[in-house]
Amino acid sequence: MTMNQAAALRVRWKGRADLSPCAHRDLTLKGRYLRWKGIDLKRSLERYTCNGCGKPVVRTLKTPVSH
């Protein structure tokens, strides 16, 4: 999904009659970023765009690091 497509979705979403919040169930992955500590995965950050409302959504996964 391009930036222009996401912006158009946001405009359509804000202009609709039903003002219930979006549940962000249908997402498109834009990028995944991993952070490592040694050989262990410390944190994963995933950026999505909601296909329903066009809002950017970020999901962060923190994993415990064993020493």
C-alpha positions in Angstrom: 0.0 0.0 0.0 1.4 3.4 -1.0 1.4 6.5 1.1 -1.3 8.1 -1.2 -3.5 5.0 -0.9 -3.2 5.1 2.9 -4.1 8.8 2.9 -7.1 8.2 0.7 -8.3 5.5 3.1 -7.9 7.8 6.1 -10.0 10.5 4.4 -12.8 8.0 3.4 -12.7 6.5 7.0 -13.1 9.9 8.7 -16.0 10.9 6.3 -18.2 7.8 6.9 -21.5 8.0 8.7 -20.8 5.1 11.2 -18.2 6.6 13.6 -17.3 3.3 15.4 -13.5 2.8 15.9 -11.6 0.5 13.5 -10.5 -2.8 15.0 -7.5 -2.9 12.7 -8.1 -6.6 11.7 -6.9 -6.4 8.1 -3.3 -5.2 8.0 -0.5 -4.9 5.4 3.0 -5.4 6.7 5.3 -2.4 5.7 8.5 -3.5 7.5 10.0 -5.5 10.3 12.9 -4.3 12.4 14.8 -6.6 14.7 17.1 -5.7 17.6 19.6 -8.2 18.8 21.7 -8.6 22.0 24.5 -10.9 21.2 22.9 -13.9 19.5 19.5 -13.5 21.2 16.6 -11.5 19.8 15.8 -8.7 22.1 12.9 -6.8 20.4 10.9 -7.0 17.2 9.1 -4.0 15.8 6.6 -4.5 13.0 5.0 -1.6 11.0 1.6 -2.1 9.4 -1.0 -0.1 7.5 -4.7 -0.9 8.3 -6.5 -1.8 5.1 -9.8 -0.6 6.7 -9.0 2.9 7.8 -5.4 3.6 6.5 -4.0 4.3 9.9 -0.3 3.2 10.5 -0.1 0.5 13.2 3.0 -0.6 15.1 3.3 -3.9 17.0 6.3 -4.4 19.3 7.3 -7.8 20.5 9.7 -7.9 23.5 11.3 -11.2 24.2 13.2 -12.0 27.4 17.0 -12.1 27.0 18.7 -15.1 28.7 22.1 -14.4 30.2 
